[in-house]
Amino acid sequence: MEILHFVEAVHHPLEEQELFPKIAAHPLLSQGGPLCTYFRGMELDLAPQSEPRRRLKLLHEQGLPQASAYPSFEWLNAQNPLSLPMDEHELGHHLAEAIKILLKPEMREKYPGALDALKSDYEQLLRRHIAKEDGCLFVLCEKLLA
């Protein structure tokens, strides 16, 4: 729960409110960092977000309450390279909220196995996200903001 809180209440909001607005319109943003092409190719080839999204959709269809809508930002559009980490922020938000709901014993009984599956989905998403930040996004941000 400490990790969920830190990522969802501290780390992602800090990026979205302080870092991303500063680089969103930078003309060199689309050039990426050293591993950006690798990570983008992995997303296109493996589609690692598809299974967690499918799992969440199925749980919501079975009655699991949905998380609140993720905020929108004026600096973000679908063509902006920042839409890639933002997709992960949004999925992480929905997974984290579902995990919080499933921590209640009565919800675990109603949706057996869902908590462990979503915790694994969140961990895998977070590991990929951190690798992208370290190998691509933050390297690029340092160059753009230097």
VMD Tcl script that draws the C-alpha trace (Angstrom):
set ca {
  {0.00 0.00 0.00}
  {2.93 2.35 0.63}
  {4.13 1.84 -2.93}
  {0.63 2.44 -4.32}
  {0.35 5.62 -2.30}
  {3.77 6.92 -3.30}
  {3.32 6.21 -7.01}
  {-0.29 7.36 -7.32}
  {-0.31 10.29 -4.87}
  {3.25 11.61 -5.14}
  {5.33 10.42 -8.10}
  {2.82 10.54 -10.96}
  {1.22 13.84 -9.89}
  {4.67 15.40 -9.60}
  {5.50 14.36 -13.16}
  {2.12 15.47 -14.50}
  {2.08 18.85 -12.76}
  {5.74 19.84 -12.75}
  {7.83 17.91 -15.28}
  {5.59 17.06 -18.22}
  {4.15 20.58 -18.72}
  {7.72 21.89 -19.04}
  {8.66 19.51 -21.85}
  {5.31 18.82 -23.56}
  {5.74 21.48 -26.25}
  {9.50 21.15 -26.64}
  {10.31 20.66 -30.35}
  {12.86 17.92 -29.62}
  {10.54 15.83 -27.45}
  {9.69 13.44 -30.28}
  {13.36 12.56 -30.78}
  {13.28 10.46 -27.63}
  {16.04 9.15 -25.44}
  {18.48 6.29 -25.94}
  {16.06 3.42 -25.36}
  {12.77 5.02 -26.42}
  {12.53 3.13 -29.70}
  {13.17 -0.16 -27.90}
  {10.39 0.48 -25.38}
  {7.95 1.67 -28.05}
  {8.66 -1.46 -30.08}
  {8.03 -3.60 -27.03}
  {4.65 -1.91 -26.54}
  {3.69 -2.46 -30.17}
  {4.90 -6.05 -30.37}
  {3.90 -7.38 -26.95}
  {1.00 -5.08 -25.96}
  {1.66 -5.64 -22.24}
  {-1.25 -3.39 -21.21}
  {-3.88 -5.44 -23.03}
  {-4.23 -8.23 -20.45}
  {-4.55 -5.96 -17.40}
  {-7.07 -3.81 -19.29}
  {-9.04 -6.93 -20.27}
  {-8.96 -8.21 -16.69}
  {-10.20 -4.88 -15.32}
  {-12.96 -4.69 -17.93}
  {-14.15 -8.18 -17.02}
  {-14.15 -7.38 -13.29}
  {-16.10 -4.17 -13.91}
  {-18.61 -6.10 -16.00}
  {-19.00 -8.45 -13.03}
  {-19.79 -5.51 -10.76}
  {-16.47 -4.33 -9.33}
  {-16.80 -0.56 -8.85}
  {-14.83 1.51 -11.33}
  {-12.23 4.07 -10.36}
  {-12.86 7.74 -10.89}
  {-11.88 9.09 -14.29}
  {-8.23 9.99 -14.64}
  {-7.61 13.72 -14.96}
  {-7.00 15.30 -18.34}
  {-4.26 17.81 -19.00}
  {-4.19 20.71 -21.47}
  {-0.61 19.92 -22.47}
  {-1.47 16.33 -23.50}
  {-2.77 15.12 -26.84}
  {-2.64 11.75 -28.60}
  {0.23 12.81 -30.87}
  {2.45 13.90 -27.98}
  {5.06 11.28 -27.00}
  {4.05 11.88 -23.38}
  {0.81 10.07 -24.14}
  {2.76 6.81 -23.75}
  {3.74 7.24 -20.08}
  {0.37 8.87 -19.43}
  {-1.42 5.75 -20.67}
  {0.57 3.85 -18.06}
  {-0.29 6.41 -15.37}
  {-3.97 5.99 -16.19}
  {-3.84 2.18 -16.20}
  {-1.88 2.25 -12.93}
  {-4.57 4.47 -11.41}
  {-7.32 2.05 -12.39}
  {-5.35 -0.97 -11.15}
  {-4.49 0.75 -7.85}
  {-8.10 1.71 -7.20}
  {-9.29 -1.82 -7.95}
  {-6.63 -3.24 -5.63}
  {-7.79 -0.94 -2.82}
  {-11.37 -2.17 -3.30}
  {-10.28 -5.80 -3.40}
  {-8.42 -5.50 -0.10}
  {-11.78 -5.66 1.66}
  {-12.43 -9.28 2.73}
  {-15.97 -9.32 1.32}
  {-14.67 -8.18 -2.07}
  {-11.94 -10.83 -2.09}
  {-14.63 -13.44 -1.51}
  {-16.79 -12.03 -4.29}
  {-13.86 -11.85 -6.78}
  {-11.57 -14.76 -5.88}
  {-8.08 -14.54 -7.32}
  {-8.61 -11.01 -8.63}
  {-6.49 -9.29 -5.98}
  {-3.41 -11.39 -6.68}
  {-3.83 -10.99 -10.45}
  {-4.19 -7.21 -10.25}
  {-1.30 -6.87 -7.81}
  {0.86 -8.78 -10.29}
  {-0.43 -6.63 -13.17}
  {0.39 -3.46 -11.20}
  {3.86 -4.68 -10.29}
  {4.68 -5.61 -13.89}
  {3.32 -2.28 -15.16}
  {5.37 -0.40 -12.59}
  {8.57 -2.30 -13.42}
  {8.17 -1.58 -17.15}
  {7.28 2.04 -16.42}
  {10.35 2.59 -14.24}
  {12.60 1.02 -16.88}
  {11.14 3.40 -19.50}
  {11.61 6.39 -17.23}
  {15.19 5.48 -16.41}
  {16.22 4.46 -19.93}
  {14.26 6.93 -22.00}
  {12.10 9.62 -20.43}
  {14.34 10.99 -17.69}
  {17.41 10.89 -19.95}
  {15.46 12.92 -22.50}
  {14.13 15.33 -19.85}
  {17.65 16.06 -18.63}
  {18.68 16.98 -22.17}
  {15.60 19.09 -22.87}
  {15.75 20.99 -19.60}
  {19.55 21.51 -19.53}
}
mol new
graphics top color blue
foreach p $ca { graphics top sphere $p radius 0.5 }
foreach p [lrange $ca 0 end-1] q [lrange $ca 1 end] { graphics top cylinder $p $q radius 0.2 }
display resetview
